[in-house]
């Protein structure tokens, strides 16, 4: 992940980004992401220490998306690109 944040800070940022933060969505509204069983299952594996490389890749993707969305003040879909 990114060396200028502690791992605990990065994990908390990802958790807030994925599960709690309101985002500007594609339709112009603001809200949380829809529930995604794959992300929920990945998060459970991470918490249990039984994670895969795909779960780590998800964390890296979400931290980058969170940083782009926050720094550049772009909608969630644009940050996802």
C-alpha positions as CSV (number, residue, x, y, z in Angstrom):
1,X,0.0,0.0,0.0
2,X,1.3,3.5,0.6
3,X,4.2,4.1,2.9
4,X,3.2,7.6,4.0
5,X,0.2,6.3,5.9
6,X,0.4,3.7,8.7
7,X,-1.2,0.3,7.8
8,X,-3.8,0.8,10.4
9,X,-4.7,4.2,8.9
10,X,-4.9,2.8,5.4
11,X,-7.1,-0.1,6.5
12,X,-9.5,2.3,8.3
13,X,-9.5,4.6,5.3
14,X,-10.4,1.6,3.0
15,X,-13.1,0.4,5.4
16,X,-14.7,3.9,5.6
17,X,-14.5,4.3,1.8
18,X,-16.1,1.0,1.0
19,X,-18.7,0.6,3.8
20,X,-19.5,4.0,5.3
21,X,-18.7,7.0,3.1
22,X,-21.2,8.7,0.9
23,X,-20.0,9.0,-2.7
24,X,-21.2,11.0,-5.7
25,X,-22.7,8.2,-7.7
26,X,-23.2,7.8,-11.5
27,X,-26.8,9.1,-11.5
28,X,-25.7,12.3,-9.8
29,X,-27.1,11.3,-6.4
30,X,-25.0,10.9,-3.2
31,X,-25.0,7.7,-1.2
32,X,-23.2,4.6,-0.1
33,X,-22.1,1.8,-2.4
34,X,-24.5,-1.1,-2.9
35,X,-23.8,-4.2,-0.8
36,X,-21.4,-6.5,-2.6
37,X,-21.1,-10.0,-1.3
38,X,-17.6,-10.5,-2.9
39,X,-16.2,-7.5,-1.0
40,X,-17.9,-8.5,2.2
41,X,-16.4,-12.0,1.9
42,X,-13.0,-10.6,1.1
43,X,-13.2,-8.3,4.2
44,X,-14.1,-11.3,6.3
45,X,-11.1,-13.3,5.0
46,X,-8.9,-10.3,5.7
47,X,-10.1,-10.0,9.3
48,X,-9.6,-13.7,9.9
49,X,-6.1,-13.7,8.4
50,X,-7.2,-16.2,5.7
51,X,-6.9,-13.8,2.8
52,X,-5.8,-14.3,-0.8
53,X,-3.7,-12.1,-3.2
54,X,-7.0,-11.0,-4.8
55,X,-8.1,-9.6,-1.4
56,X,-4.8,-7.7,-1.1
57,X,-5.3,-6.4,-4.7
58,X,-8.8,-5.3,-3.6
59,X,-7.3,-3.3,-0.7
60,X,-4.8,-1.7,-3.0
61,X,-7.5,-0.8,-5.6
62,X,-9.8,0.7,-2.9
63,X,-7.0,2.8,-1.3
64,X,-6.0,4.3,-4.6
65,X,-9.7,4.9,-5.5
66,X,-10.2,6.6,-2.1
67,X,-7.2,8.8,-2.6
68,X,-8.1,9.9,-6.1
69,X,-11.7,10.6,-5.1
70,X,-10.5,12.6,-2.1
71,X,-7.6,14.5,-3.6
72,X,-9.2,15.4,-7.0
73,X,-12.8,15.7,-5.7
74,X,-14.1,13.5,-8.5
75,X,-17.2,11.2,-8.5
76,X,-16.7,7.6,-7.5
77,X,-17.0,6.2,-11.1
78,X,-14.3,8.7,-12.3
79,X,-12.0,7.7,-9.4
80,X,-12.6,4.0,-10.3
81,X,-11.2,4.6,-13.8
